[in-house]
Amino acid sequence: MFKTTVAGSLPNPAWLAEPEKLWAAWQLAGDALIEGQQDAALAWIKTQEDAGIDIVSDGEQFRKHFVHGFLESIEGIDWQKITTMGIRDDRYDAQVPTVTSAVKRTGPVHSASAKFCRERTGHEMKMTLPGPMTICDTIANAHYDTRPDMAMAFADLLNDEAKELEALGVDVIQFDESAFNAFMSDVKEWGIEALHRATAGLKCKTAVHICYGYGIQENIDWKETLGEEWRQYEEFFPALNNSRIDQVSLECADSKVPLSMIGLLPDKEVLVGAIDVASLEVETPEKVAATLPAALEHVSTDQLVACTNCGMAPLPRRVAEGKLKALGAGAEILRKELA
Ligand code: ZN
């Protein structure tokens, strides 16, 4: 029967970073910060386990941002050279650092935190990494000839990182490609190729998460412009179905994505978002149980993984806890119905 998981991020406790904010500054420093991050990750692992989440995440408690958390330790990036760039196809302007020479990984980025969590949970465990295309859309390029060239360079670094995480016993490595929904033709031209490079040689499960973003105002405004049916997935899901990536994580709860899109992924495990991360209202388990069956018209129960639409970092902590409980309990209701 199907499993449950989360897209990735979960809120930082208020004592670790200012809540309900992306890129919030840490409240701690030095060893106290590392200890605080570990405590926060442990709390979230326990909450996920208690809620009935099968494949747990560290809640991204060890990083400030889902892209820059990885980039912070990469050489070749000038963090003082700030470029204002329209990102996600000009959906919003962001102040981003600039790549000024060949990028290089100086050592493991997430190994210590993955090892810490691996030793403390018997559940399957997921680690998230930013996808190459999304990295390239979140950083300025003053070195590589083209964006695909830069993406391939980052993909090689991600591959080294992913292999280390796999060796530590991580069960699922997920690449977050929120930029896929903004650059649909690039996905087919080089986005999937970059993902293949990032996942080359991995034997653990690989996943790609493609959503309509965190529930921040810019994304809410953008969604208003997308019309009655959001069909972005339609353009590249067939190519993704032919890819070597095992799992595709997509947004379904309270969104205008036609569930028929799932039918374009017959050969994949599909992480169906059954929790809306743009709403403060906590779903009832019954609502979660009612969202998922529509997906089962397109994939088998073995292919389905019940998930959240996206990360929950910007939500109040108690709301995110409630949503995790609803996800676990809703999945359980449906399992009983299907049994
Ligand atoms: Zn997302």
Residues whose N, C-alpha, C, O or C-beta is under 5 A from the ligand:
A	BS01	ZN	C211 G213 N309 C310 G311
